[in-house]
């Protein structure tokens, strides 16, 4: 059985570089398969207590399977998981630490906000004035106090997500797991929801682990694990992962991508490669290369652009593929 450990980390959230950090989630050599297809293979990482940690991946990346394992819905085929001092072999102990917000709503739309919270509390054996005080505190914190007597079905999607969050926080879980928490929310509601998560992290010390396919959400995390075809391809803070790309990202649209990539590399020494029909190169001060490339290959270039690296560029850097395979996949969840 895995044993609890205290480690040191240089994370930005640590007050001193040598400050010990408790490992809230430890995943070691994790594997899971559906029949003959491996959905996860050899995945290892750690999440520190009080951290906001993102699991980022495209369709088929494996992040939802990983979420199901962390939330004890399924057991791993290979490897091990530990949540604080509880092993995956003891799912009943892991659940004592968890607050879970699933991708699909788990509220009863025919009950009021207040009734949903009290019904959830009773599932945990919580009752009396203490839980009522806790429920009222959460409703006020999340801006729901004035709506507590309304039926949930009458609330907006963003308000319903707040009720979901308040509900799962009633037992004061030290670890919050969220599966695609912003699904169906407009940009404003999505931003507000993540501000609430940051409040939980900073004020209560709650560890937050969430899955997402939105780059801007992963950018808000302290660290991000990028999954591709069941394997962990990158792990670190958003800033450090982007720094690994090395300078700017130059993208050339052309109908002759393989030939142009070879010519760019041969004549200018840029490490160009073809990604989804475009020519991409990672280089410092890319703006200086634009006029030279246009002057030399202008007839073959339909569009040229450059910019600072994004998490999508990190994904391309490690996999050689775009994050979204095609427009038909955009918005489908893993």
Buried (B, 14 or more C-beta within 10 A) or exposed (E): EBEEEEEEBEBEBBEEEEEEBBBBBBBBEBBBBEEEEBBBBBBBBBBBBBBBBBBBBBBBBBBBBBBBBBBBEEEBBBBBBBBBBBBBBBBEBBBBBBBBBBBEBEBBEEBBBBBBBBEBBEEEEBEEEEBBEBBBBBBEBBEBBEBBEBBBEEBEBBBBBBBBBBBBBBBEBBBBBBBBBBBBBEEEBBBBBBEBBEEBBEEBEBBBBBBBBBBBBBBBBBBBBBBBBBBBBBBBBBEBBBEBBEBBBBBBBBEBBEBBBBBBBEEBEBEBBBBEEBBBBBBEEBEEBBEEBEEBBEEBBEEBEBEEBBBBBBBBBBBEBBBBEEEEEEEEEB
